[in-house]
Structure formats: structure tokens, C-alpha cells
């Protein structure tokens, strides 16, 4: 049995909605066996699906081609996660340093971001408050 890739990605809970899955396919973030996939491309058992969700590229092996969403407990029978462990380390590193590399155009740091930056820099420079830095 074959299934559309956008429906399969939604059914195995890689994307929250089918629209998001289709958009990812249209924008070239989904590959099947190394080839870029359009939303209507069919996926079958044994295929390898790669999904790029920056900063990580997830890889899955298709065990069953389904189009109906199933419970999370049934996923091990349908999909096998073969993502490289280095990708998860990359994800963890981006979470840790999330406030350090702010994307251009995101605006000013929020109050929480500012506190996180201060907590990060305080041990480095020894200032309790940045007003103390002006006096030094």
C-alpha cells in the first residue's frame, strides 16, 4: 500500500497539521530516499524519509504506509526513527545557546531574554548589574 507523503508525515505526527507537512514538501525540506518530494509523492514500506526542521534533519524508515492518523502508542509499528544522534546534540546545543544567536529582524530581547543574557554574562565579568559596568 502506498500513501501520500504529506498525509503520512501528518499521520505519524512529524507535523501537527497536514498543511504544515505539505508546505515543508513544497519548500524542499522533505526527501524520500535522497530525492526531493512534492506533497503528492507516494511513500511505501522500506522508504527512508528525511525531514529538515532547522537546525535538525530527522530521518525515518517507513514500516507502514498509512494516511489516517493513529494513536502515539502505535507509532513504533508504523515508523522507525533513524535520526543520527549527532542531530539531537545539535538540537540541544541550539536550545542552550538560543538567546546568544538571535535571528536578524526578531527585534529587541524580551525581559526574559535580557535576564538570561545577564545570568550568562555575570559570572564572566563579575558585575551584578550592568550599571556597575559604567562605573568601572
C-alpha positions as CSV (number, residue, x, y, z in Angstrom):
1,X,0.0,0.0,0.0
2,X,1.2,3.5,-0.8
3,X,0.4,6.8,0.8
4,X,0.9,10.5,0.0
5,X,4.0,11.8,1.8
6,X,2.1,14.9,3.3
7,X,-0.6,12.6,4.7
8,X,2.0,10.1,6.0
9,X,4.0,12.9,7.8
10,X,0.9,14.2,9.4
11,X,-0.3,10.6,10.3
12,X,2.9,9.7,12.1
13,X,2.9,13.1,13.9
14,X,6.0,14.6,12.4
15,X,3.9,17.7,11.6
16,X,1.0,19.0,13.6
17,X,-1.2,19.6,10.6
18,X,-1.3,18.3,7.0
19,X,-0.9,21.8,5.7
20,X,2.4,22.2,7.5
21,X,3.6,18.9,6.1
22,X,2.6,20.0,2.5
23,X,4.3,23.3,3.0
24,X,7.5,21.5,4.1
25,X,7.4,19.4,0.9
26,X,6.8,22.4,-1.3
27,X,9.7,24.3,0.3
28,X,12.1,21.4,-0.3
29,X,12.5,20.3,3.3
30,X,11.4,16.7,2.7
31,X,13.3,14.0,0.9
32,X,12.4,10.4,0.1
33,X,15.4,8.1,-0.5
34,X,17.5,11.2,-1.1
35,X,15.2,12.8,-3.7
36,X,13.2,15.9,-3.0
37,X,9.5,15.1,-2.6
38,X,6.4,17.0,-3.5
39,X,3.3,16.7,-1.3
40,X,1.6,14.2,-3.6
41,X,4.6,11.9,-3.9
42,X,3.8,8.4,-2.7
43,X,5.8,6.7,0.1
44,X,5.9,2.9,0.5
45,X,7.3,0.4,3.1
46,X,11.0,0.5,3.3
47,X,11.5,4.1,2.1
48,X,13.7,6.4,4.0
49,X,12.2,9.9,4.7
50,X,14.3,12.9,5.7
51,X,12.7,16.0,7.1
52,X,14.7,19.1,7.7
53,X,13.4,21.2,10.6
54,X,16.2,23.6,11.3
55,X,18.6,23.1,12.9
56,X,18.0,19.3,12.8
57,X,17.4,16.8,9.9
58,X,15.2,14.0,11.1
59,X,15.3,10.6,9.3
60,X,12.6,7.9,9.4
61,X,12.2,4.5,7.9
62,X,8.7,3.7,6.7
63,X,7.4,0.4,8.2
64,X,3.8,1.0,7.1
65,X,2.3,3.5,4.6
66,X,-0.8,5.0,6.3
67,X,-2.9,8.0,5.6
68,X,-5.1,8.0,8.7
69,X,-3.7,9.5,11.9
70,X,-3.2,6.9,14.7
71,X,-2.5,7.0,18.4
72,X,1.0,7.7,19.5
73,X,1.4,4.3,21.1
74,X,1.0,2.6,17.6
75,X,3.8,4.6,16.0
76,X,6.6,2.1,16.6
77,X,4.7,-0.3,14.3
78,X,4.5,2.4,11.6
79,X,7.7,4.4,11.6
80,X,11.3,3.8,12.8
81,X,13.3,6.9,13.9
82,X,16.8,6.5,12.4
83,X,17.9,10.1,13.1
84,X,21.7,10.4,13.7
85,X,22.4,11.1,17.4
86,X,24.6,14.0,16.4
87,X,21.5,15.8,15.2
88,X,20.0,15.6,18.6
89,X,23.2,17.0,20.1
90,X,22.9,19.9,17.6
91,X,19.3,20.5,18.8
92,X,20.4,20.6,22.4
93,X,23.2,23.0,21.6
94,X,20.8,25.3,19.8
95,X,18.5,25.2,22.8
96,X,21.2,26.1,25.2
97,X,22.6,28.9,23.2
98,X,19.2,30.0,21.9
99,X,19.4,33.6,23.1
100,X,23.0,34.1,22.0
101,X,22.3,33.9,18.3
102,X,19.3,36.0,17.8
103,X,17.9,35.9,14.3
104,X,18.0,39.2,12.4
105,X,14.7,41.0,12.5
106,X,13.4,39.4,15.7
107,X,13.5,42.7,17.5
108,X,14.7,43.6,20.9
109,X,15.3,40.9,23.5
110,X,12.3,40.2,25.8
111,X,12.6,40.8,29.5
112,X,13.2,37.1,30.0
113,X,15.9,37.1,27.2
114,X,17.6,40.0,28.9
115,X,17.7,38.2,32.3
116,X,19.1,35.1,30.6
117,X,21.8,37.2,29.0
118,X,22.6,38.8,32.3
119,X,22.7,35.4,34.1
120,X,25.1,34.1,31.4
121,X,27.4,37.1,31.5
122,X,27.5,37.8,35.2
123,X,30.0,35.0,36.2
124,X,32.2,36.0,33.2
125,X,32.6,39.7,34.1
126,X,31.6,39.7,37.8
127,X,29.1,42.5,37.5
128,X,25.8,42.1,39.4
129,X,24.2,44.9,37.4
130,X,25.3,46.4,34.1
131,X,25.1,49.8,35.7
132,X,28.1,48.8,37.7
133,X,30.0,48.3,34.4
134,X,29.6,52.0,33.7
135,X,31.4,52.9,37.0
136,X,34.3,50.6,36.3
